[in-house]
């Protein structure tokens, strides 16, 4: 078992949000992303250049779950427990059905290929929200002149929600699903919007500024955990900084899971890490 304990740097607030050190679970990857905890399979995460979705357990054992993966990035589960994947290479959002077949949910907008879907979040009614920066596509192959934020409604309708981000990246919902957060990794900020029932964006406001925000997740208290150039930064619901968790490698994303749901899994370049959260 790969178990490397890494000392935490000083937190940005006196009350720690974690209950232990950062621990390496597995390594030897090329660029990890998109962790998601599944009740039956355990942790799934992407290795983008390796074109593989891996499964990992607490012992550090890693096994391929899906390969090729379309150079998948962000992963999330829909209300039925099916895996939703943002595929860089295939420039699409897909769903893995219970029998293992792949359904394409979105690969174009107004007849033009998407850039390279990056990350996604799913509302309890089945609506999928995803970001579409150009990180996985050559500039000369782009067909859309903007980097959009989209929704896919349960019936399959694709709606463009915003074109005002330079590099939209991580995306997540508040616990009550009334607020959606979108990270702009080039603009160095996270924006918040009210989210009406129709899935449109309303009341745009700056949530916080941070250096190169990537994947983001909300906990049950409404705090936002953001993978940034400075580590995992934890922001209170009012946007103030609660803590910064230093990680040995530049983190790309994070997700809660484990038997009690309080383990924070962190994807960071060549490694997969975990830390126990309070």
C-alpha positions in Angstrom: 0.0 0.0 0.0 1.3 3.4 -0.9 1.0 5.5 2.3 2.9 8.7 2.4 1.9 11.1 5.1 2.4 14.7 4.2 2.5 17.5 6.8 -0.2 20.1 6.4 0.9 23.6 6.2 -0.7 26.2 8.4 -4.4 26.6 7.8 -6.0 30.0 7.1 -8.2 29.8 10.1 -7.6 28.6 13.7 -10.2 25.9 13.5 -9.1 23.2 11.2 -11.6 21.7 8.7 -9.7 18.4 8.5 -9.0 15.7 11.1 -5.7 14.3 9.9 -2.8 14.6 7.5 -3.0 14.4 3.7 -2.3 10.8 2.7 -1.2 9.5 -0.7 -3.5 6.7 -1.8 -2.0 5.8 -5.2 0.4 7.2 -7.7 2.0 6.6 -11.1 -0.6 8.4 -13.1 -0.1 11.1 -15.8 -2.7 13.7 -14.9 -5.6 12.8 -12.6 -8.9 14.5 -12.6 -12.7 14.1 -11.9 -12.9 12.1 -8.7 -16.4 10.8 -7.8 -17.4 8.4 -5.1 -19.8 5.6 -6.1 -21.6 3.4 -3.5 -21.0 0.1 -5.3 -17.7 0.7 -7.1 -15.7 3.0 -4.8 -13.8 5.9 -6.1 -13.6 6.6 -9.8 -11.3 9.1 -11.3 -9.9 10.1 -14.7 -6.3 9.9 -16.0 -6.8 12.2 -18.9 -3.6 11.5 -21.0 -3.9 7.8 -20.3 -7.4 7.8 -21.7 -8.6 5.7 -18.8 -11.1 6.0 -15.9 -9.6 4.2 -12.9 -11.2 2.7 -9.8 -9.2 2.9 -6.5 -9.7 1.4 -3.0 -8.3 2.3 0.4 -5.4 -0.1 0.0 -4.1 1.9 -3.0 -5.1 -0.8 -5.5 -6.0 0.7 -8.9 -7.8 -1.0 -11.7 -9.1 0.3 -15.0 -12.8 0.9 -15.0 -13.2 2.2 -18.6 -10.6 2.4 -21.3 -10.6 4.1 -23.6 -12.5 6.8 -21.8 -12.5 9.5 -24.5 -9.8 11.3 -22.5 -12.4 11.9 -19.8 -12.0 14.8 -17.3 -14.8 15.5 -14.9 -17.1 12.7 -13.6 -20.3 12.8 -11.7 -23.3 10.5 -11.0 -26.9 11.2 -12.1 -29.8 10.5 -9.8 -30.0 7.0 -11.1 -26.3 6.3 -10.1 -25.1 6.3 -13.8 -21.7 7.8 -14.6 -21.7 11.1 -16.5 -18.3 11.9 -18.1 -17.0 15.0 -19.7 -14.8 13.6 -22.5 -12.0 15.9 -23.8 -11.0 13.7 -26.7 -14.5 13.0 -28.0 -15.7 16.6 -27.2 -18.8 15.3 -25.6 -20.7 14.6 -22.4 -21.6 10.9 -22.1 -23.5 8.5 -19.8 -22.5 5.0 -19.0 -25.6 2.8 -18.8 -26.1 0.0 -16.3 -25.2 -2.5 -19.0 -21.9 -0.7 -19.8 -23.0 0.9 -23.1 -22.2 4.6 -23.7 -24.9 7.1 -24.5 -23.9 10.5 -25.9 -25.8 13.3 -24.1 -24.3 16.3 -25.8 -21.5 16.8 -28.5 -22.6 19.9 -30.3 -24.5 23.2 -30.0 -26.4 24.6 -32.9 -24.7 22.1 -35.2 -21.2 23.0 -34.1 -18.9 20.7 -32.1 -18.3 21.5 -28.5 -14.9 22.6 -27.4 -13.9 20.0 -24.8 -16.4 19.5 -21.9 -14.5 19.8 -18.7 -16.6 19.4 -15.5 -20.2 18.7 -14.6 -22.7 18.7 -11.8 -26.2 17.2 -11.7 -29.4 18.5 -10.0 -31.7 16.1 -8.3 -34.2 16.4 -11.1 -31.6 15.0 -13.5 -30.5 18.3 -15.1 -26.8 18.3 -16.0 -24.8 21.5 -15.9 -21.3 21.4 -17.6 -18.5 23.7 -18.6 -16.8 23.8 -22.0 -13.4 25.4 -22.2 -11.0 24.6 -25.0 -8.3 22.8 -23.0 -8.7 19.5 -24.9 -8.9 20.8 -28.5 -6.5 22.4 -30.8 -7.3 26.0 -31.5 -7.6 25.4 -35.2 -10.2 22.7 -34.6 -12.6 24.8 -32.6 -16.0 25.4 -34.0 -17.4 27.6 -31.3 -15.9 31.1 -30.7 -16.8 31.1 -27.0 -16.4 29.0 -23.9 -19.8 28.1 -22.8 -21.6 26.9 -19.7 -24.5 24.6 -20.6 -27.3 22.5 -19.2 -28.8 19.2 -20.5 -32.4 18.9 -19.4 -33.8 15.4 -18.5 -35.5 15.3 -21.9 -32.2 15.9 -23.7 -32.6 19.6 -24.6 -29.2 21.4 -24.5 -29.3 25.0 -23.4 -26.5 27.6 -23.4 -26.5 29.4 -20.1 -23.4 31.7 -20.3 -20.6 32.8 -22.7 -19.1 35.2 -20.2 -16.3 33.0 -18.8 -12.8 33.0 -20.4 -12.0 29.5 -19.1 -15.0 28.0 -17.3 -13.8 25.0 -15.3 -15.1 23.5 -12.0 -18.9 23.7 -11.3 -21.0 22.6 -8.4 -24.4 23.2 -6.7 -25.1 24.3 -3.1 -26.8 21.6 -0.9 -30.2 23.1 -1.4 -29.6 23.4 -5.2 -30.6 27.1 -5.2 -27.1 28.3 -6.0 -24.6 27.2 -8.7 -20.9 28.0 -8.5 -18.7 28.2 -11.6 -14.9 28.6 -11.5 -13.0 30.5 -14.1 -9.4 29.2 -14.0 -8.0 31.9 -16.2 -9.9 34.7 -14.5 -8.9 33.5 -11.1 -12.4 33.7 -9.5 -15.5 31.7 -8.6 -18.8 33.1 -9.6 -22.1 32.4 -7.9 -25.6 32.5 -9.5 -29.1 31.9 -8.2 -30.5 28.8 -10.0 -34.3 29.0 -10.6 -36.3 25.9 -11.3 -36.1 26.3 -15.1 -32.3 25.9 -14.9 -31.4 29.5 -16.0 -28.8 31.6 -14.3 -29.8 34.6 -12.3 -28.3 37.2 -9.9 -24.7 36.9 -11.0 -22.2 37.8 -8.3 -18.5 37.2 -7.4 -18.2 34.5 -4.8 -14.4 34.6 -4.2 -11.1 35.2 -5.9 -8.4 32.5 -5.9 -5.4 31.5 -7.9 -6.2 29.2 -10.9 -9.4 27.5 -9.5 -10.1 24.1 -11.0 -12.5 21.5 -9.7 -14.9 22.6 -6.9 -17.3 20.8 -4.5 -19.8 21.8 -1.9 -20.1 20.1 1.5 -23.4 19.6 3.4 -22.8 22.9 5.3 -22.6 24.9 2.0 -18.8 25.4 2.2 -17.0 25.3 -1.2 -13.8 23.2 -1.5 -11.8 24.4 -4.4 -8.7 22.9 -6.0 -6.4 25.8 -6.7 -2.7 26.6 -7.3 -2.3 27.1 -3.6 -3.9 23.8 -2.5 -7.4 22.9 -1.5 -9.0 26.2 -0.4 -12.2 26.0 1.7 -14.6 29.0 1.4 -17.5 29.6 3.7 -21.0 30.2 2.1 -20.3 34.0 2.4 -17.1 33.6 0.3 -14.7 34.1 3.1 -11.7 31.8 3.4 -12.0 29.1 6.1 -8.8 27.1 5.5 -6.2 26.1 3.0 -5.0 22.5 2.8 -1.6 22.1 1.3 -1.2 19.1 -1.1 2.2 17.7 -2.3 1.2 18.2 -5.9 -0.9 20.8 -7.7 -4.5 19.6 -7.1 -7.0 19.5 -10.0 -10.2 18.4 -8.3 -11.7 16.8 -5.2 -14.7 14.9 -4.0 -16.2 13.6 -0.8 -16.7 9.9 -0.2 -15.8 6.9 1.9 -18.0 4.9 4.2 -19.0 7.9 6.2 -18.8 10.5 3.4 -16.3 12.6 5.3 -13.2 11.5 3.3 -12.0 14.1 0.9 -10.3 12.5 -2.1 -8.0 14.8 -4.1 -6.7 14.3 -7.6 -3.3 16.0 -8.1 -1.2 15.4 -11.2 0.5 12.0 -10.8 -1.1 11.1 -7.5 -4.4 10.4 -5.7 -4.7 11.7 -2.1 -7.1 11.7 0.7 -7.7 13.5 4.0 -10.3 13.1 6.7 -12.6 16.1 6.9 -14.4 17.3 9.9 
